[in-house]
């Protein structure tokens, strides 16, 4: 009884640690892009918080899809899986929503939804380029 509980707790802790490390680069990108698009400074720690929540959700969704495949697509690119492409779309929607709702400008106004979508699209473009480059 204790071992499965400790395994679950350990997995949850590593999930948060890896997601928080993975959220740093997208947070810097989102902060820079929103600063450029909005033409006013945005709050970095809120951009990091939105990126952290986004990374947690994408890692959880991607892990569920990979676990549901049961090794059927071994040796295949994860981008070739139709469910993984669906997770990428859902992840982009979640990311745009989180950036729009959680990242304020310094003047305490919310960033525009178009700016949030552009920031998320730029991050996803870099992720796709790096992901396909590492696969080859």
C-alpha positions, -999 to +999 in steps of 0.1 A: +000+000+000+028+024+008+049+017-023+023+028-049+015+059-029+052+068-027+056+061-064+027+084-072+041+111-050+075+108-065+060+110-100+041+141-091+071+158-077+092+150-107+064+162-130+064+196-113+102+199-112+106+190-149+077+212-159+090+242-140+124+238-156+108+235-190+087+266-184+117+290-181+125+294-218+088+298-230+083+324-202+112+345-214+100+342-250+064+351-240+077+380-219+098+394-248+071+389-274+043+405-253+066+434-244+072+439-281+036+435-292+019+455-264+046+482-265+045+484-227+062+462-201+045+431-189+049+413-156+076+385-159+066+364-129+030+362-142+044+352-176+064+324-159+033+313-139+012+311-171+041+292-188+043+268-158+006+260-158+008+256-196+038+232-193+021+212-166-010+207-187+009+199-219+032+174-201+002+157-185-018+156-217+012+144-238+020+118-212-015+105-212-015+101-250+019+084-250+007+060-222-025+053-241-005+042-272+011+013-252+042+014-273+023+009-306+042+037-323+077+028-312+104+045-334+078+069-349+078+106-344+054+118-317+042+144-342+030+116-364+005+104-339-029+119-345-038+122-309-005+140-302-014+165-329-047+170-311-028+175-278-007+202-296-038+221-307-054+218-272-021+229-257-020+260-278-056+269-268-048+263-232-016+284-235-033+313-252-060+313-226-036+312-197-014+340-212-044+361-219-059+357-185-029+356-162-003+381-177-011+417-170+007+447-184+025+470-159-005+495-162-027+467-148-046+461-180-049+427-195-029+418-227-049+416-259-060+381-269-043+385-303-010+392-285-014+361-263-022+340-294+009+354-312+031+347-282+019+311-279+022+306-316+058+317-316+067+294-287+050+265-304+069+273-336+102+271-318+091+239-300+081+223-334+114+233-350+134+220-321+113+188-318+116+179-355+153+188-355+161+166-325+141+137-341+164+136-372 
